[in-house]
Amino acid sequence: MTGRLFIDFCGEESEIGPSGSLSFGRVADIEIDTNPYLHRRVGLLERRAGDWWLTNTGSSILLNVHDRVRRNSAVVSPGGRLALTMAEFSIGFSAGPHSYEILGVVEDVDLGVDLEESGDGDRTLEWGMVDLNEDQHRLLLALCEPALRSETPEFSTPASRACALRLGWSMSKFNRKLDHLCLKFSRVGVSGLHGESGNNATDRRKTLVDHALRATLVTAADLSLLDPSDSHEVVDA
């Protein structure tokens, strides 16, 4: 399936299919906060005519949309609408004394990065590096755990079900978060993780492990973040 939208709010991730939609606010699909200054529905994300759109459904709150790749910004006023033609974005807004941020990744947008004309000759790019939330960090640790504990170069990549059990997650939660993580790495140039013919689940996990170890995204010192009790309870979310 292509055309999905992945949303991350405070570490909780949601996936929207091409025919789906997602609202956010005080009383919405994503419940932002009980803040009484926050609209019941601040905004709506939905797909129309092949693009994802953000609609400001509130009456007084501005939505600040930031393209996290090209560093562009736009403001969506109440009643306004914006096509999300960017690969990665954030939606920021304030209500009363509090501010909030929602992160998003669009699956089928061509990143189109021109390294020679980036407009910032003094910037050093870090290939294959992404910001990881707590769940994504622990997912990588579960996948890399056999390698991090091994004293020899020979190790096997754990199966998805074993990782889900290790983390205390349902299979649906594990697969959803793995899809999102692979897409994030694909966006920054790591090949073999998303949308490539012949790429099966085992190859994808192995590619992710190889990259995480090579880029030292996880180390043996991080293994304490995997609670041994995680493997005894499966939580659906």
Secondary structure, 3 states (H helix, E strand, C coil): CCCCEEEEECCEEEEECCCCEEEEECCCCEECCCCCCCCCCCEEEEEECCEEEEEECCCCCCEEEEECCCCCEEEECCCCEEECCCCEEEEEEEECCEEEEEEEEECCCCCCCCHHHCCCCCCCCCCCCCCCCHHHHHHHHHHHHHHHHCCCCCCCCCCHHHHHHHHCECHHHHHHHHHHHHHHHHHCCCCCCCCCCCCCHHHHHHHHHHHHHHCCCCCHHHHHHCCHHHHHCCECC
